[in-house]
Every structure is written in C-alpha cells, then in structure tokens.
Amino acid sequence: MRLVPLLLLAGLVVLLVAALNTSRRVSAGDVRWIAGAADVPPAQADVYRRYLARHRQHRMVGGVLGTALGVLLGLRWNATIPLDLVLFCGVAGVLVGSLSAETYRLSRPLAADGVAPSLRTASLTPRRPIEHGRVLVTARALLSGALLGGLAGALAGQTATLLVALTGAGIAAVAEWTQSAIRSRRRPVLSPDAAAVDHRIRSFAARSLAWLEVGVATLTVSQVLASVPVSSPQLAAAQTFCSLTLLVAAFVLVHRASPQRPWSVILRPTRALTSGAGGGSAR
C-alpha cells in the first residue's frame, strides 16, 4: 500500500505530460469549426488556435488533477477507488480548469491581431445575445433538487448528503460567476473582424460552461441519490441503477462541453459551418 501513492504520482506526471502535448494539437478543422467559416484569415485563425490550445490544456490538467485527488481520497477514506467519487472530482477538475482558461482570457481583451491593446476605448455597440438559457435552467433545477435532498438528508442525520450537495452547488456558483463575467466584461472598441472573433469565443465559452454546469448538477444529483440509505434490496437496486445512469449522463454532458469538434461535425463538416461552436445548441 505504501507504493500506491508513489505509483499514482508517477502516473500523474505521465498523464500531465501527455495531456500538455496532446492539447497543443489544434487542427485546421477545429479552427474552422469554432470560427463557423470555411475560410479563416491567418490572424484570426491564430487567435482561435491559441484559445483552443489553452482551453484544452487547462481542462486536461484540471481533469487529471481532480481524478488523482478522487483516487487519493478514495484510498484514504475507504481503501478503495470509488468510481462515483473519482468521476465527481474529475468533472470538478475539468470545470475548474475551464474557469481558469476563461479567467485568463477575460483579463486580456482582444485586439485585431489577438493582442491586448495598450489603450482602451469603451465600445457602446449592443452585445449580441448568447443563447444557453435552457441548459442553465435545467442545471439550476437539478441543483435545487440536490440541495433539497441534501437538506432532507441532513435533517435525517445524513450530513454527508448535504455536504455533497453544497459542494456541487459551490462549483456551479463559480461557473455562474464566470458566465456573468463573459456576458458583461468590458469591451474596447474593436475592428469588425476582431469583434466577430470575440463574439465567437464568448459564445463557445458560454456554451461550454453551460454544459459543464448541467454536468456538475447531474453528477451532484447522482451523488446525493447514492448517499441516501435504503433498507429494501429492491430499492437498493433501483438506487444503484439511477445513480449509475446519472453518472453516465454526466460524463456525456461534460464531453459535450469539450473544446473540440464532435463526431457529427467531423462526419458532416458542411453542416457544422452553418451553426459552429458558438451556435444555439446550448439552448
């Protein structure tokens, strides 16, 4: 057992190196996908490419660190590696990594060439709307249900249930704060091309965070459900089935928020250019 932490540390280092190397590979198809255009000028393509590379790096590193934390906590508390805890920590790490990538970008407004301008003049041009409301409503409803379930569990003496619900709500609150920052951050006066790039990136970021938030909410509901004590074998089987189903759903939702082209876009690239990464798919 003493070798387990060392082996995990060595594996973590290998995964981090692999993640950093893999995340740097942004293809021309990825650039066209996030730009929503078949022909992207070189200056704009460079901005998109650097954004995607940074986003992938932050997500991968956060996911690896979160997964490692889940494994270590499982070994420390239960001497096992529970799948639900590992997935919960992994998703939380991916979300924190995404927030880190967005925080970096939000502090650096784009100029025409992707470099933060030294002199800033505020733009009064109305912002184009970013549509992701239905996904956020779903996430908030799931988190509200998880908090109610956690409160009920705490009243029944199951404080762990409330702790899980509060943890999920806290992670989602950070995502909501970042969403607000994306929508309302200060904007300098930009050229039309730079403004279009900024809008595409903001739309993708809002969409990605929305799917991550509903993924965290689904995972939180799964954990709250799994922590409810049951006495009947039939109820225990139903509880396990529902919890695992929600775990799979959370994984799918987090994957949908990935900063890379989905398979449907790769197989049908022409259709992708009509909607793109910043389209209304998160409604």
C-alpha positions as CSV (number, residue, x, y, z in Angstrom):
1,M,0.0,0.0,0.0
2,R,2.9,2.4,0.6
3,L,3.8,2.1,-3.1
4,V,0.4,3.2,-4.2
5,P,0.9,7.0,-3.7
6,L,4.2,6.9,-5.5
7,L,2.8,5.0,-8.4
8,L,-0.1,7.4,-8.6
9,L,2.3,10.3,-8.5
10,A,4.3,8.8,-11.3
11,G,1.2,8.1,-13.3
12,L,0.0,11.7,-12.7
13,V,3.2,13.1,-14.1
14,V,3.0,10.9,-17.2
15,L,-0.7,11.9,-17.8
16,L,0.1,15.6,-17.4
17,V,2.9,15.5,-19.9
18,A,0.7,13.5,-22.3
19,A,-2.2,16.0,-21.8
20,L,0.0,19.0,-22.4
21,N,1.4,17.5,-25.6
22,T,-1.9,16.4,-26.9
23,S,-3.8,19.6,-26.2
24,R,-1.4,21.6,-28.3
25,R,-2.6,19.9,-31.5
26,V,-5.3,22.1,-32.9
27,S,-6.2,21.2,-36.5
28,A,-7.4,23.4,-39.2
29,G,-10.8,21.7,-38.9
30,D,-11.0,22.7,-35.3
31,V,-10.3,26.3,-36.2
32,R,-13.0,26.3,-39.0
33,W,-15.4,24.7,-36.5
34,I,-15.1,27.3,-33.8
35,A,-15.0,30.1,-36.4
36,G,-18.1,28.8,-38.2
37,A,-16.5,29.6,-41.5
38,A,-14.8,27.6,-44.3
39,D,-12.1,30.3,-44.8
40,V,-10.5,31.8,-41.7
41,P,-7.9,34.6,-42.1
42,P,-4.5,33.7,-40.7
43,A,-4.6,36.3,-37.9
44,Q,-8.0,35.2,-36.7
45,A,-7.0,31.5,-37.1
46,D,-4.0,32.1,-34.8
47,V,-6.3,33.6,-32.1
48,Y,-8.7,30.7,-32.3
49,R,-5.8,28.2,-32.3
50,R,-4.2,29.7,-29.2
51,Y,-7.6,29.9,-27.4
52,L,-8.4,26.2,-28.1
53,A,-4.9,25.0,-27.1
54,R,-5.0,26.9,-23.8
55,H,-8.6,25.8,-23.1
56,R,-7.6,22.1,-23.7
57,Q,-4.5,22.4,-21.6
58,H,-6.4,23.9,-18.6
59,R,-9.2,21.3,-18.9
60,M,-6.9,18.4,-19.2
61,V,-4.6,19.4,-16.4
62,G,-7.7,20.2,-14.2
63,G,-9.3,16.8,-15.0
64,V,-6.1,14.8,-14.3
65,L,-5.5,16.6,-11.0
66,G,-9.2,16.2,-10.0
67,T,-9.2,12.5,-10.9
68,A,-6.0,11.9,-9.0
69,L,-7.5,13.7,-6.0
70,G,-10.5,11.5,-6.2
71,V,-8.4,8.4,-6.2
72,L,-6.3,9.5,-3.3
73,L,-9.4,10.4,-1.3
74,G,-11.0,7.1,-2.0
75,L,-7.9,5.2,-0.9
76,R,-7.6,7.4,2.2
77,W,-11.2,7.1,3.3
78,N,-12.4,3.7,2.1
79,A,-9.2,1.9,1.0
80,T,-10.9,1.6,-2.4
81,I,-11.2,3.6,-5.6
82,P,-15.0,4.5,-5.9
83,L,-16.0,5.4,-9.4
84,D,-18.5,8.0,-8.4
85,L,-16.0,9.9,-6.3
86,V,-13.3,9.8,-8.9
87,L,-15.8,11.0,-11.6
88,F,-17.1,13.8,-9.4
89,C,-13.6,15.0,-8.7
90,G,-12.6,14.7,-12.3
91,V,-15.6,16.7,-13.5
92,A,-14.9,19.3,-10.9
93,G,-11.3,19.5,-12.0
94,V,-12.3,19.9,-15.7
95,L,-14.7,22.7,-14.7
96,V,-12.1,24.5,-12.6
97,G,-9.6,24.1,-15.5
98,S,-12.2,25.7,-17.9
99,L,-12.8,28.5,-15.5
100,S,-9.0,29.1,-15.2
101,A,-8.7,29.3,-19.0
102,E,-11.6,31.7,-19.3
103,T,-10.3,33.9,-16.4
104,Y,-7.0,34.2,-18.3
105,R,-8.8,35.3,-21.4
106,L,-11.3,37.7,-19.7
107,S,-8.3,39.7,-18.3
108,R,-6.9,40.2,-21.9
109,P,-9.3,41.9,-24.3
110,L,-8.6,41.0,-28.0
111,A,-7.2,43.5,-30.5
112,A,-7.4,42.9,-34.2
113,D,-4.3,40.7,-34.0
114,G,-5.3,38.9,-30.8
115,V,-3.0,41.0,-28.6
116,A,-4.4,43.0,-25.7
117,P,-4.4,46.7,-26.7
118,S,-2.4,49.2,-24.6
119,L,-5.0,52.0,-24.9
120,R,-8.7,51.1,-24.4
121,T,-11.8,52.9,-25.5
122,A,-15.1,51.5,-24.4
123,S,-17.4,50.2,-27.1
124,L,-21.1,51.1,-26.9
125,T,-22.2,48.7,-29.6
126,P,-25.0,46.5,-28.3
127,R,-23.9,43.0,-27.4
128,R,-25.2,40.1,-29.5
129,P,-27.1,37.7,-27.3
130,I,-25.5,34.4,-26.2
131,E,-28.2,31.7,-26.1
132,H,-27.8,28.9,-23.5
133,G,-30.8,29.6,-21.2
134,R,-32.5,26.2,-21.3
135,V,-29.4,24.3,-20.3
136,L,-28.8,26.7,-17.3
137,V,-32.4,26.4,-16.2
138,T,-32.0,22.6,-16.2
139,A,-28.8,22.9,-14.2
140,R,-30.3,25.2,-11.6
141,A,-33.4,22.9,-11.3
142,L,-31.2,19.9,-10.7
143,L,-29.0,21.7,-8.2
144,S,-32.1,22.9,-6.4
145,G,-33.4,19.3,-6.1
146,A,-30.0,18.2,-4.9
147,L,-29.9,20.9,-2.2
148,L,-33.4,19.9,-1.1
149,G,-32.4,16.3,-0.9
150,G,-29.2,17.2,0.9
151,L,-31.2,19.2,3.4
152,A,-33.6,16.4,4.0
153,G,-30.7,14.0,4.4
154,A,-29.1,16.3,7.0
155,L,-32.4,16.5,9.0
156,A,-32.4,12.7,9.0
157,G,-28.8,12.6,10.3
158,Q,-27.0,12.1,6.9
159,T,-24.7,15.1,6.9
160,A,-22.6,13.7,4.1
161,T,-25.6,14.1,1.7
162,L,-25.8,17.8,2.4
163,L,-22.0,18.2,2.1
164,V,-22.1,16.7,-1.4
165,A,-25.0,18.9,-2.4
166,L,-23.2,22.0,-1.1
167,T,-20.0,21.1,-2.9
168,G,-21.8,20.7,-6.2
169,A,-23.7,24.0,-5.7
170,G,-20.4,25.8,-4.9
171,I,-18.8,24.6,-8.1
172,A,-21.8,25.6,-10.1
173,A,-21.8,29.0,-8.4
174,V,-18.3,29.6,-9.7
175,A,-19.5,28.6,-13.2
176,E,-22.4,31.1,-12.9
177,W,-19.9,33.9,-11.8
178,T,-17.8,33.1,-14.9
179,Q,-20.9,33.2,-17.1
180,S,-21.7,36.6,-15.8
181,A,-18.1,37.8,-16.4
182,I,-18.3,36.5,-20.0
183,R,-21.5,38.3,-20.7
184,S,-20.6,41.7,-19.0
185,R,-16.9,42.1,-19.2
186,R,-15.6,45.4,-20.5
187,R,-15.0,45.6,-24.2
188,P,-12.7,48.0,-26.0
189,V,-13.5,49.3,-29.5
190,L,-12.6,46.5,-31.9
191,S,-12.4,46.2,-35.6
192,P,-15.3,44.2,-37.2
193,D,-13.1,41.1,-37.6
194,A,-11.8,41.2,-34.0
195,A,-15.4,41.8,-32.7
196,A,-16.5,38.7,-34.7
197,V,-13.7,36.6,-33.2
198,D,-14.5,37.9,-29.7
199,H,-18.2,37.0,-30.1
200,R,-17.4,33.5,-31.4
201,I,-15.1,32.8,-28.5
202,R,-17.5,34.3,-26.0
203,S,-20.4,32.2,-27.4
204,F,-18.3,29.0,-27.3
205,A,-17.2,29.7,-23.7
206,A,-20.7,30.4,-22.5
207,R,-22.0,27.2,-24.2
208,S,-19.1,25.1,-22.8
209,L,-19.7,26.4,-19.3
210,A,-23.4,25.8,-19.5
211,W,-23.0,22.1,-20.4
212,L,-20.3,21.8,-17.7
213,E,-22.7,23.3,-15.2
214,V,-25.5,20.9,-16.1
215,G,-23.0,18.0,-16.0
216,V,-21.9,19.0,-12.5
217,A,-25.6,19.3,-11.4
218,T,-26.3,15.8,-12.8
219,L,-23.4,14.4,-11.0
220,T,-24.4,16.1,-7.8
221,V,-27.9,14.6,-8.0
222,S,-26.3,11.2,-8.6
223,Q,-24.1,11.5,-5.5
224,V,-26.9,12.8,-3.4
225,L,-29.1,9.9,-4.5
226,A,-26.3,7.3,-3.9
227,S,-25.8,8.6,-0.3
228,V,-29.5,8.1,0.7
229,P,-29.7,5.0,3.0
230,V,-32.2,2.3,1.9
231,S,-33.3,-0.9,3.6
232,S,-35.0,-2.8,0.8
233,P,-32.9,-4.8,-1.7
234,Q,-35.3,-3.7,-4.5
235,L,-34.9,0.0,-3.5
236,A,-31.1,-0.5,-3.4
237,A,-31.1,-2.0,-6.9
238,A,-33.2,0.9,-8.2
239,Q,-30.9,3.4,-6.4
240,T,-27.8,1.9,-8.0
241,F,-29.3,1.9,-11.4
242,C,-30.5,5.5,-11.2
243,S,-27.1,6.6,-9.8
244,L,-25.1,4.9,-12.5
245,T,-27.4,6.3,-15.2
246,L,-26.9,9.8,-13.9
247,L,-23.1,9.2,-13.8
248,V,-23.1,8.2,-17.5
249,A,-25.3,11.2,-18.3
250,A,-22.9,13.5,-16.5
251,F,-20.0,12.1,-18.5
252,V,-21.8,12.7,-21.8
253,L,-22.7,16.2,-20.8
254,V,-19.1,17.1,-19.8
255,H,-17.8,15.6,-23.1
256,R,-20.3,17.7,-25.0
257,A,-18.6,20.8,-23.4
258,S,-15.2,19.8,-24.9
259,P,-13.3,22.4,-26.9
260,Q,-13.1,20.1,-29.9
261,R,-15.3,19.1,-32.8
262,P,-17.9,16.5,-32.1
263,W,-18.0,13.4,-34.3
264,S,-21.2,14.6,-36.0
265,V,-19.3,17.7,-37.1
266,I,-16.3,15.7,-38.3
267,L,-18.5,13.5,-40.4
268,R,-20.6,16.4,-41.8
269,P,-18.4,19.4,-41.9
270,T,-20.6,21.5,-44.2
271,R,-23.5,21.5,-41.7
272,A,-21.1,22.5,-38.9
273,L,-20.2,25.7,-40.7
274,T,-23.9,26.8,-40.6
275,S,-24.0,26.5,-36.8
276,G,-20.5,26.3,-35.4
277,A,-19.2,26.1,-31.9
278,G,-21.0,29.2,-30.8
279,G,-24.4,28.3,-32.2
280,G,-27.6,27.9,-30.4
281,S,-27.1,24.2,-29.5
282,A,-27.0,25.0,-25.8
283,R,-30.5,26.4,-25.7
